[in-house]
Amino acid sequence: MDIQYYTGDYIIAREVPGNVPFPKLITVEVLIDKSKSTETETRMSIVIKNEELPLQLDNYCRQMFEVIKQAIESSRHWHLIESLAG
């Protein structure tokens, strides 16, 4: 991923071109809700999207969502409390 924009509470990253067609390249937006943060918990919203038409439930965007979710779940620095996919 290539970070396009970064502030203390918002990040936009794009997948680097080369492995998949351009419509399948994903963009990840992360919104960090500092108003509800505590010393032990930070609430984040992560949106993963691309230009691919969602003709199949298990499309590339969904697969990349699962890869990113799995990376968060397996990180020793993070503990995933809730995950919603739509």
C-alpha positions in Angstrom: 0.0 0.0 0.0 1.1 3.5 -0.7 0.0 6.2 1.8 -1.7 9.1 -0.1 -2.8 11.2 2.8 -2.1 11.0 6.5 -3.2 13.1 9.6 -3.5 12.1 13.2 -7.0 10.8 12.7 -7.3 10.0 9.0 -5.3 7.9 6.6 -5.8 7.1 2.9 -3.7 4.4 1.3 -3.8 2.9 -2.3 -2.7 -0.4 -3.6 0.4 -0.1 -5.7 -0.4 -0.8 -9.4 1.1 -3.8 -11.1 -0.5 -7.0 -9.8 -4.2 -6.5 -10.7 -6.1 -4.4 -13.3 -6.7 -0.8 -12.4 -10.4 -1.2 -11.6 -9.5 -3.8 -9.0 -6.9 -1.6 -7.2 -8.2 -1.0 -3.7 -8.2 2.2 -1.6 -8.2 2.0 2.2 -9.6 4.8 4.3 -9.0 4.7 8.0 -10.8 7.1 10.4 -9.6 7.1 14.0 -12.2 8.3 16.4 -10.2 10.1 19.0 -13.3 11.4 20.9 -13.9 7.8 22.1 -10.3 6.7 22.6 -9.0 5.6 26.0 -5.6 4.4 27.1 -6.5 0.8 26.1 -8.9 1.2 23.2 -9.1 3.2 20.0 -12.1 3.0 17.7 -11.3 3.0 14.0 -13.4 2.7 10.9 -11.7 1.1 8.0 -13.3 1.3 4.5 -11.9 -0.7 1.7 -13.2 0.0 -1.8 -12.3 -0.2 -5.5 -14.0 0.5 -8.9 -14.8 -3.2 -9.5 -18.5 -3.9 -9.9 -19.6 -6.2 -7.1 -21.0 -8.9 -9.3 -19.7 -11.7 -7.0 -19.8 -11.8 -3.3 -16.2 -13.1 -3.1 -14.7 -10.4 -5.3 -11.1 -9.0 -5.1 -12.2 -6.1 -2.8 -13.7 -8.6 -0.3 -10.6 -10.8 -0.5 -8.4 -7.8 0.3 -10.7 -6.9 3.2 -10.2 -10.4 4.6 -6.4 -10.1 4.2 -6.3 -6.8 6.1 -8.7 -8.0 8.8 -6.5 -11.1 9.2 -3.4 -8.9 9.5 -5.1 -6.9 12.3 -6.3 -10.0 14.1 -2.9 -11.7 14.0 -1.0 -8.6 15.2 0.4 -8.8 18.7 -0.1 -5.0 19.0 -3.8 -5.0 18.2 -6.9 -6.7 19.5 -9.9 -6.7 17.1 -13.1 -6.2 19.1 -15.7 -5.9 16.3 -15.8 -6.3 12.6 -18.6 -5.3 10.3 -18.6 -5.9 6.5 -21.2 -4.7 4.1 
